[in-house]
C-alpha cells in the first residue's frame, strides 16, 4: 500500500510543472463540496492517473452523419471488458446507430464518469449501456445521474462467473431502475437491441430494421438442419 501511494505521488510530481498544475486544478474544481481536503487530494492524484489511462482506454466514437449526434453511450468499468462490450458496439454499427464507447470506472474514475455522462447528454445521447464486473456499480451509478434509459450488462468474472456482477447490477433500490441483461456477450448485444426497440417506437426506419433483423433471425433457425446420426 505504501509502495503504491509512493508511485502515485511520483507520477504527479514527475510531471512538467505546468502539467502538474493543470492536473491539480481541474479535479479540485470538479470535486463535490462534501469531499474532505484529504479525499480531494486523493481525487486529484487519481484523476492525474486517469488522464493517462484515458489515452489507452477503449474510446470509439461514431457520430450520426446527418445530425452529428451520438445516440448511444457505451461505458465499461475497464478496458478488460471490451471483448464482451464490443458486441454492443457491433450491434450499434449493424443498425447504423451512432455510439461512443468509453472505459470509465464508477470506482476508479468517478469524476470523469460524471463529466462524460453530462457531455453525452449534451451531444444528443438517448440511452446508456453500462457493463462492469465484480462489485459492478457502474450501471447504477450512470442511472443515478441521468434520466435517460440505462441498460446494465454484467461482465463474466474470474471467481464467480459473473454472478457477482449480475446481482450487483440488477439489485437496484426502488426509484433508480437498471434494466439488466444476461451476463456476457449475449447481454451486451441484447442491450443494443433493447435500445433499438426503444428507438423504433418513434422511428419508422428503425422499426423496419428491427423487423427485418427478427425475420432474418427466424429464417436462419428454420433453415438450420440437425446433423445426421453417425
Ligand atoms: N470494475 C472496475 N471498476 C469498478 C469495477 N467493478 C470492474 C471492471 C472489470 C473488473 O472490475 O468492469 O470487469 C476487473 O477490472 P480490471 O481493470 O482489473 O481488469
py3Dmol code that shows the C-alpha trace and the ligand (Angstrom):
import py3Dmol

protein = """\
ATOM      1  CA  UNK A   1       0.000   0.000   0.000  1.00  0.00           C
ATOM      2  CA  UNK A   2       2.808   2.340   0.999  1.00  0.00           C
ATOM      3  CA  UNK A   3       4.592   1.436  -2.233  1.00  0.00           C
ATOM      4  CA  UNK A   4       1.507   2.178  -4.293  1.00  0.00           C
ATOM      5  CA  UNK A   5       0.998   5.574  -2.665  1.00  0.00           C
ATOM      6  CA  UNK A   6       4.596   6.418  -3.348  1.00  0.00           C
ATOM      7  CA  UNK A   7       4.362   5.545  -7.035  1.00  0.00           C
ATOM      8  CA  UNK A   8       1.098   7.510  -7.468  1.00  0.00           C
ATOM      9  CA  UNK A   9       2.745  10.534  -5.877  1.00  0.00           C
ATOM     10  CA  UNK A  10       5.718  10.102  -8.107  1.00  0.00           C
ATOM     11  CA  UNK A  11       3.539  10.173 -11.237  1.00  0.00           C
ATOM     12  CA  UNK A  12       2.125  13.576 -10.293  1.00  0.00           C
ATOM     13  CA  UNK A  13       5.398  15.033  -9.063  1.00  0.00           C
ATOM     14  CA  UNK A  14       7.221  13.704 -12.115  1.00  0.00           C
ATOM     15  CA  UNK A  15       5.085  15.784 -14.496  1.00  0.00           C
ATOM     16  CA  UNK A  16       6.272  19.049 -16.058  1.00  0.00           C
ATOM     17  CA  UNK A  17       5.334  21.911 -13.653  1.00  0.00           C
ATOM     18  CA  UNK A  18       2.581  23.316 -15.868  1.00  0.00           C
ATOM     19  CA  UNK A  19       1.100  19.848 -16.411  1.00  0.00           C
ATOM     20  CA  UNK A  20       1.141  19.080 -12.692  1.00  0.00           C
ATOM     21  CA  UNK A  21      -0.666  22.357 -12.041  1.00  0.00           C
ATOM     22  CA  UNK A  22      -3.304  21.565 -14.658  1.00  0.00           C
ATOM     23  CA  UNK A  23      -3.886  18.127 -13.194  1.00  0.00           C
ATOM     24  CA  UNK A  24      -4.377  19.631  -9.759  1.00  0.00           C
ATOM     25  CA  UNK A  25      -6.670  22.457 -10.844  1.00  0.00           C
ATOM     26  CA  UNK A  26      -9.355  20.653 -12.848  1.00  0.00           C
ATOM     27  CA  UNK A  27     -10.352  17.886 -10.436  1.00  0.00           C
ATOM     28  CA  UNK A  28     -10.357  20.239  -7.448  1.00  0.00           C
ATOM     29  CA  UNK A  29     -12.827  22.422  -9.261  1.00  0.00           C
ATOM     30  CA  UNK A  30     -14.963  19.426 -10.184  1.00  0.00           C
ATOM     31  CA  UNK A  31     -14.759  17.692  -6.781  1.00  0.00           C
ATOM     32  CA  UNK A  32     -18.059  17.725  -4.888  1.00  0.00           C
ATOM     33  CA  UNK A  33     -18.124  20.133  -1.922  1.00  0.00           C
ATOM     34  CA  UNK A  34     -18.682  17.326   0.559  1.00  0.00           C
ATOM     35  CA  UNK A  35     -15.218  15.862  -0.087  1.00  0.00           C
ATOM     36  CA  UNK A  36     -12.677  16.457   2.612  1.00  0.00           C
ATOM     37  CA  UNK A  37      -9.390  18.007   1.602  1.00  0.00           C
ATOM     38  CA  UNK A  38      -7.638  14.639   2.024  1.00  0.00           C
ATOM     39  CA  UNK A  39     -10.091  12.937  -0.315  1.00  0.00           C
ATOM     40  CA  UNK A  40      -9.837  15.861  -2.724  1.00  0.00           C
ATOM     41  CA  UNK A  41      -6.064  15.482  -2.778  1.00  0.00           C
ATOM     42  CA  UNK A  42      -6.504  11.787  -3.482  1.00  0.00           C
ATOM     43  CA  UNK A  43      -9.047  12.588  -6.210  1.00  0.00           C
ATOM     44  CA  UNK A  44      -6.594  14.902  -7.925  1.00  0.00           C
ATOM     45  CA  UNK A  45      -3.902  12.211  -7.830  1.00  0.00           C
ATOM     46  CA  UNK A  46      -6.299   9.575  -9.134  1.00  0.00           C
ATOM     47  CA  UNK A  47      -7.534  11.913 -11.851  1.00  0.00           C
ATOM     48  CA  UNK A  48      -3.970  12.607 -12.862  1.00  0.00           C
ATOM     49  CA  UNK A  49      -3.522   8.899 -13.275  1.00  0.00           C
ATOM     50  CA  UNK A  50      -6.814   8.528 -15.100  1.00  0.00           C
ATOM     51  CA  UNK A  51      -5.960  11.141 -17.679  1.00  0.00           C
ATOM     52  CA  UNK A  52      -3.090   8.933 -18.776  1.00  0.00           C
ATOM     53  CA  UNK A  53      -5.393   5.887 -18.711  1.00  0.00           C
ATOM     54  CA  UNK A  54      -7.775   7.780 -20.993  1.00  0.00           C
ATOM     55  CA  UNK A  55      -5.275   7.719 -23.822  1.00  0.00           C
ATOM     56  CA  UNK A  56      -5.083   3.943 -23.787  1.00  0.00           C
ATOM     57  CA  UNK A  57      -8.693   3.278 -22.771  1.00  0.00           C
ATOM     58  CA  UNK A  58     -11.202   1.949 -25.261  1.00  0.00           C
ATOM     59  CA  UNK A  59     -12.680   5.043 -26.783  1.00  0.00           C
ATOM     60  CA  UNK A  60     -14.566   4.702 -30.003  1.00  0.00           C
ATOM     61  CA  UNK A  61     -16.916   7.246 -31.449  1.00  0.00           C
ATOM     62  CA  UNK A  62     -19.271   7.193 -34.377  1.00  0.00           C
ATOM     63  CA  UNK A  63     -21.330  10.301 -34.967  1.00  0.00           C
ATOM     64  CA  UNK A  64     -24.624  10.324 -36.786  1.00  0.00           C
ATOM     65  CA  UNK A  65     -23.701  11.600 -40.275  1.00  0.00           C
ATOM     66  CA  UNK A  66     -26.800  13.744 -40.639  1.00  0.00           C
ATOM     67  CA  UNK A  67     -27.468  15.029 -37.110  1.00  0.00           C
ATOM     68  CA  UNK A  68     -23.961  14.921 -35.606  1.00  0.00           C
ATOM     69  CA  UNK A  69     -25.472  13.306 -32.507  1.00  0.00           C
ATOM     70  CA  UNK A  70     -24.066  10.393 -30.569  1.00  0.00           C
ATOM     71  CA  UNK A  71     -27.175   8.346 -29.822  1.00  0.00           C
ATOM     72  CA  UNK A  72     -25.810   5.615 -27.543  1.00  0.00           C
ATOM     73  CA  UNK A  73     -23.249   5.868 -24.764  1.00  0.00           C
ATOM     74  CA  UNK A  74     -21.482   2.577 -24.130  1.00  0.00           C
ATOM     75  CA  UNK A  75     -19.394   2.522 -20.980  1.00  0.00           C
ATOM     76  CA  UNK A  76     -17.441  -0.231 -19.263  1.00  0.00           C
ATOM     77  CA  UNK A  77     -15.569  -0.433 -15.985  1.00  0.00           C
ATOM     78  CA  UNK A  78     -12.288  -1.467 -17.575  1.00  0.00           C
ATOM     79  CA  UNK A  79     -10.647  -1.994 -20.939  1.00  0.00           C
ATOM     80  CA  UNK A  80     -10.660  -5.686 -19.940  1.00  0.00           C
ATOM     81  CA  UNK A  81     -14.454  -5.608 -20.519  1.00  0.00           C
ATOM     82  CA  UNK A  82     -14.102  -4.570 -24.169  1.00  0.00           C
ATOM     83  CA  UNK A  83     -14.062  -8.110 -25.572  1.00  0.00           C
ATOM     84  CA  UNK A  84     -17.600  -8.510 -24.260  1.00  0.00           C
ATOM     85  CA  UNK A  85     -18.829  -4.934 -24.638  1.00  0.00           C
ATOM     86  CA  UNK A  86     -17.724  -4.692 -28.269  1.00  0.00           C
ATOM     87  CA  UNK A  87     -20.803  -6.808 -29.023  1.00  0.00           C
ATOM     88  CA  UNK A  88     -22.936  -3.816 -28.023  1.00  0.00           C
ATOM     89  CA  UNK A  89     -20.868  -1.553 -30.273  1.00  0.00           C
ATOM     90  CA  UNK A  90     -21.043  -4.023 -33.163  1.00  0.00           C
ATOM     91  CA  UNK A  91     -24.835  -4.175 -32.876  1.00  0.00           C
ATOM     92  CA  UNK A  92     -24.961  -0.352 -32.963  1.00  0.00           C
ATOM     93  CA  UNK A  93     -22.910  -0.461 -36.131  1.00  0.00           C
ATOM     94  CA  UNK A  94     -25.186  -3.137 -37.648  1.00  0.00           C
ATOM     95  CA  UNK A  95     -28.218  -0.909 -37.052  1.00  0.00           C
ATOM     96  CA  UNK A  96     -26.344   2.215 -38.135  1.00  0.00           C
ATOM     97  CA  UNK A  97     -26.738   3.871 -34.752  1.00  0.00           C
ATOM     98  CA  UNK A  98     -24.078   6.342 -33.648  1.00  0.00           C
ATOM     99  CA  UNK A  99     -22.329   5.488 -30.382  1.00  0.00           C
ATOM    100  CA  UNK A 100     -19.381   6.337 -28.206  1.00  0.00           C
ATOM    101  CA  UNK A 101     -17.655   3.610 -26.205  1.00  0.00           C
ATOM    102  CA  UNK A 102     -15.522   4.502 -23.175  1.00  0.00           C
ATOM    103  CA  UNK A 103     -13.782   2.682 -20.347  1.00  0.00           C
ATOM    104  CA  UNK A 104     -14.634   4.639 -17.188  1.00  0.00           C
ATOM    105  CA  UNK A 105     -14.996   3.160 -13.739  1.00  0.00           C
ATOM    106  CA  UNK A 106     -17.577   4.065 -11.097  1.00  0.00           C
ATOM    107  CA  UNK A 107     -14.874   3.345  -8.517  1.00  0.00           C
ATOM    108  CA  UNK A 108     -11.611   4.264 -10.191  1.00  0.00           C
ATOM    109  CA  UNK A 109     -12.626   7.370 -12.129  1.00  0.00           C
ATOM    110  CA  UNK A 110     -15.939   8.618 -10.679  1.00  0.00           C
ATOM    111  CA  UNK A 111     -15.358  12.281 -11.560  1.00  0.00           C
ATOM    112  CA  UNK A 112     -14.585  11.585 -15.225  1.00  0.00           C
ATOM    113  CA  UNK A 113     -17.592   9.261 -15.426  1.00  0.00           C
ATOM    114  CA  UNK A 114     -19.868  12.020 -14.182  1.00  0.00           C
ATOM    115  CA  UNK A 115     -18.384  14.500 -16.672  1.00  0.00           C
ATOM    116  CA  UNK A 116     -18.768  12.057 -19.570  1.00  0.00           C
ATOM    117  CA  UNK A 117     -22.445  11.404 -18.770  1.00  0.00           C
ATOM    118  CA  UNK A 118     -23.176  15.148 -18.756  1.00  0.00           C
ATOM    119  CA  UNK A 119     -21.245  15.588 -22.001  1.00  0.00           C
ATOM    120  CA  UNK A 120     -23.094  12.718 -23.687  1.00  0.00           C
ATOM    121  CA  UNK A 121     -26.438  14.249 -22.699  1.00  0.00           C
ATOM    122  CA  UNK A 122     -25.380  17.485 -24.403  1.00  0.00           C
ATOM    123  CA  UNK A 123     -24.376  15.551 -27.526  1.00  0.00           C
ATOM    124  CA  UNK A 124     -27.835  14.056 -28.024  1.00  0.00           C
ATOM    125  CA  UNK A 125     -27.400  10.710 -26.282  1.00  0.00           C
ATOM    126  CA  UNK A 126     -30.668   8.803 -25.896  1.00  0.00           C
ATOM    127  CA  UNK A 127     -29.599   5.749 -23.918  1.00  0.00           C
ATOM    128  CA  UNK A 128     -26.655   4.368 -21.999  1.00  0.00           C
ATOM    129  CA  UNK A 129     -25.331   0.820 -21.927  1.00  0.00           C
ATOM    130  CA  UNK A 130     -23.080   0.108 -18.962  1.00  0.00           C
ATOM    131  CA  UNK A 131     -21.085  -3.057 -18.372  1.00  0.00           C
ATOM    132  CA  UNK A 132     -18.951  -3.868 -15.349  1.00  0.00           C
ATOM    133  CA  UNK A 133     -17.743  -6.863 -13.399  1.00  0.00           C
ATOM    134  CA  UNK A 134     -17.495  -7.878  -9.753  1.00  0.00           C
ATOM    135  CA  UNK A 135     -18.853  -5.181  -7.440  1.00  0.00           C
ATOM    136  CA  UNK A 136     -20.459  -3.757 -10.562  1.00  0.00           C
ATOM    137  CA  UNK A 137     -21.892  -0.384  -9.573  1.00  0.00           C
ATOM    138  CA  UNK A 138     -21.366   1.262 -12.943  1.00  0.00           C
ATOM    139  CA  UNK A 139     -24.845   0.899 -14.459  1.00  0.00           C
ATOM    140  CA  UNK A 140     -26.486   2.002 -11.213  1.00  0.00           C
ATOM    141  CA  UNK A 141     -24.193   4.996 -10.902  1.00  0.00           C
ATOM    142  CA  UNK A 142     -24.879   6.023 -14.507  1.00  0.00           C
ATOM    143  CA  UNK A 143     -28.637   5.570 -13.986  1.00  0.00           C
ATOM    144  CA  UNK A 144     -28.443   7.720 -10.854  1.00  0.00           C
ATOM    145  CA  UNK A 145     -27.007  10.626 -12.833  1.00  0.00           C
ATOM    146  CA  UNK A 146     -29.332  10.699 -15.816  1.00  0.00           C
ATOM    147  CA  UNK A 147     -32.971  10.082 -16.588  1.00  0.00           C
ATOM    148  CA  UNK A 148     -32.004   8.538 -19.930  1.00  0.00           C
ATOM    149  CA  UNK A 149     -32.688   4.783 -20.031  1.00  0.00           C
ATOM    150  CA  UNK A 150     -29.621   2.906 -18.793  1.00  0.00           C
ATOM    151  CA  UNK A 151     -29.173  -0.773 -19.548  1.00  0.00           C
ATOM    152  CA  UNK A 152     -26.829  -2.868 -17.437  1.00  0.00           C
ATOM    153  CA  UNK A 153     -24.592  -5.646 -18.734  1.00  0.00           C
ATOM    154  CA  UNK A 154     -22.973  -7.886 -16.105  1.00  0.00           C
ATOM    155  CA  UNK A 155     -19.431  -8.940 -17.052  1.00  0.00           C
ATOM    156  CA  UNK A 156     -18.240 -12.505 -16.591  1.00  0.00           C
ATOM    157  CA  UNK A 157     -15.878 -12.516 -13.597  1.00  0.00           C
ATOM    158  CA  UNK A 158     -12.958 -14.722 -12.687  1.00  0.00           C
ATOM    159  CA  UNK A 159     -14.092 -16.232  -9.399  1.00  0.00           C
ATOM    160  CA  UNK A 160     -17.886 -16.039  -9.510  1.00  0.00           C
ATOM    161  CA  UNK A 161     -18.507 -16.410 -13.241  1.00  0.00           C
ATOM    162  CA  UNK A 162     -20.406 -13.135 -13.379  1.00  0.00           C
ATOM    163  CA  UNK A 163     -22.952 -13.936 -10.684  1.00  0.00           C
ATOM    164  CA  UNK A 164     -21.469 -11.152  -8.547  1.00  0.00           C
ATOM    165  CA  UNK A 165     -21.725  -8.716 -11.491  1.00  0.00           C
ATOM    166  CA  UNK A 166     -25.306  -9.780 -12.211  1.00  0.00           C
ATOM    167  CA  UNK A 167     -26.509  -9.291  -8.647  1.00  0.00           C
ATOM    168  CA  UNK A 168     -24.650  -6.001  -8.226  1.00  0.00           C
ATOM    169  CA  UNK A 169     -26.184  -4.669 -11.446  1.00  0.00           C
ATOM    170  CA  UNK A 170     -29.721  -5.962 -11.093  1.00  0.00           C
ATOM    171  CA  UNK A 171     -30.393  -5.420  -7.381  1.00  0.00           C
ATOM    172  CA  UNK A 172     -31.068  -1.695  -7.577  1.00  0.00           C
ATOM    173  CA  UNK A 173     -33.021   0.168  -4.935  1.00  0.00           C
ATOM    174  CA  UNK A 174     -36.551   1.271  -5.806  1.00  0.00           C
ATOM    175  CA  UNK A 175     -36.500   4.551  -7.722  1.00  0.00           C
ATOM    176  CA  UNK A 176     -33.430   4.030  -9.930  1.00  0.00           C
ATOM    177  CA  UNK A 177     -34.146   1.270 -12.450  1.00  0.00           C
ATOM    178  CA  UNK A 178     -31.426  -0.575 -14.342  1.00  0.00           C
ATOM    179  CA  UNK A 179     -32.908  -2.987 -16.893  1.00  0.00           C
ATOM    180  CA  UNK A 180     -30.298  -5.716 -16.667  1.00  0.00           C
ATOM    181  CA  UNK A 181     -29.268  -8.041 -19.461  1.00  0.00           C
ATOM    182  CA  UNK A 182     -27.753 -11.528 -19.431  1.00  0.00           C
ATOM    183  CA  UNK A 183     -24.142 -11.996 -18.339  1.00  0.00           C
ATOM    184  CA  UNK A 184     -21.623 -11.570 -21.154  1.00  0.00           C
ATOM    185  CA  UNK A 185     -21.758 -11.191 -24.941  1.00  0.00           C
ATOM    186  CA  UNK A 186     -25.452 -12.030 -25.329  1.00  0.00           C
ATOM    187  CA  UNK A 187     -26.270  -9.373 -22.746  1.00  0.00           C
ATOM    188  CA  UNK A 188     -24.109  -6.772 -24.485  1.00  0.00           C
ATOM    189  CA  UNK A 189     -25.716  -7.411 -27.884  1.00  0.00           C
ATOM    190  CA  UNK A 190     -29.196  -7.523 -26.349  1.00  0.00           C
ATOM    191  CA  UNK A 191     -28.643  -4.211 -24.603  1.00  0.00           C
ATOM    192  CA  UNK A 192     -28.297  -2.552 -28.010  1.00  0.00           C
ATOM    193  CA  UNK A 193     -31.317  -4.479 -29.299  1.00  0.00           C
ATOM    194  CA  UNK A 194     -33.305  -3.100 -26.349  1.00  0.00           C
ATOM    195  CA  UNK A 195     -32.186   0.408 -27.327  1.00  0.00           C
ATOM    196  CA  UNK A 196     -33.200  -0.329 -30.936  1.00  0.00           C
ATOM    197  CA  UNK A 197     -36.681  -1.372 -29.755  1.00  0.00           C
ATOM    198  CA  UNK A 198     -36.917   1.856 -27.775  1.00  0.00           C
ATOM    199  CA  UNK A 199     -35.873   3.975 -30.783  1.00  0.00           C
ATOM    200  CA  UNK A 200     -38.274   2.001 -33.018  1.00  0.00           C
ATOM    201  CA  UNK A 201     -41.229   3.367 -31.037  1.00  0.00           C
ATOM    202  CA  UNK A 202     -40.837   6.726 -32.740  1.00  0.00           C
ATOM    203  CA  UNK A 203     -38.584   5.966 -35.718  1.00  0.00           C
ATOM    204  CA  UNK A 204     -40.293   4.001 -38.535  1.00  0.00           C
ATOM    205  CA  UNK A 205     -36.982   3.270 -40.302  1.00  0.00           C
ATOM    206  CA  UNK A 206     -35.586   1.739 -37.118  1.00  0.00           C
ATOM    207  CA  UNK A 207     -38.798  -0.258 -36.680  1.00  0.00           C
ATOM    208  CA  UNK A 208     -38.348  -1.698 -40.162  1.00  0.00           C
ATOM    209  CA  UNK A 209     -34.721  -2.577 -39.478  1.00  0.00           C
ATOM    210  CA  UNK A 210     -35.695  -4.376 -36.285  1.00  0.00           C
ATOM    211  CA  UNK A 211     -38.468  -6.318 -38.010  1.00  0.00           C
ATOM    212  CA  UNK A 212     -36.023  -7.314 -40.775  1.00  0.00           C
ATOM    213  CA  UNK A 213     -33.467  -8.396 -38.194  1.00  0.00           C
ATOM    214  CA  UNK A 214     -36.033 -10.588 -36.440  1.00  0.00           C
ATOM    215  CA  UNK A 215     -37.241 -12.089 -39.726  1.00  0.00           C
ATOM    216  CA  UNK A 216     -33.684 -12.962 -40.799  1.00  0.00           C
ATOM    217  CA  UNK A 217     -33.001 -14.479 -37.400  1.00  0.00           C
ATOM    218  CA  UNK A 218     -36.106 -16.692 -37.590  1.00  0.00           C
ATOM    219  CA  UNK A 219     -35.254 -17.701 -41.143  1.00  0.00           C
ATOM    220  CA  UNK A 220     -31.794 -18.805 -40.010  1.00  0.00           C
ATOM    221  CA  UNK A 221     -33.265 -21.010 -37.280  1.00  0.00           C
ATOM    222  CA  UNK A 222     -35.788 -22.574 -39.618  1.00  0.00           C
ATOM    223  CA  UNK A 223     -33.192 -23.226 -42.346  1.00  0.00           C
ATOM    224  CA  UNK A 224     -30.769 -24.919 -39.965  1.00  0.00           C
ATOM    225  CA  UNK A 225     -30.637 -28.702 -40.148  1.00  0.00           C
ATOM    226  CA  UNK A 226     -29.749 -31.086 -37.341  1.00  0.00           C
ATOM    227  CA  UNK A 227     -26.704 -33.258 -38.052  1.00  0.00           C
ATOM    228  CA  UNK A 228     -27.314 -36.875 -39.123  1.00  0.00           C
ATOM    229  CA  UNK A 229     -26.607 -39.653 -36.655  1.00  0.00           C
ATOM    230  CA  UNK A 230     -23.274 -41.355 -37.279  1.00  0.00           C
TER     231      UNK A 230
END
"""
ligand_1 = """\
19
LIG
N -14.632 -2.642 -12.237
C -13.804 -1.615 -12.485
N -14.149 -0.609 -11.650
C -15.181 -0.987 -10.906
C -15.488 -2.297 -11.261
N -16.459 -3.027 -10.753
C -14.641 -3.951 -12.894
C -14.448 -3.919 -14.373
C -13.918 -5.293 -14.706
C -13.327 -5.756 -13.382
O -13.601 -4.744 -12.433
O -15.684 -3.626 -15.016
O -14.935 -6.182 -15.110
C -11.840 -6.012 -13.450
O -11.202 -4.866 -13.938
P -9.625 -4.876 -14.281
O -9.321 -3.476 -14.790
O -8.932 -5.200 -13.029
O -9.445 -5.902 -15.372
"""
view = py3Dmol.view(width=600, height=400)
view.addModel(protein, "pdb")
view.setStyle({"model": 0}, {"cartoon": {"style": "trace"}})
view.addModel(ligand_1, "xyz")
view.setStyle({"model": 1}, {"stick": {}})
view.zoomTo()
view.show()
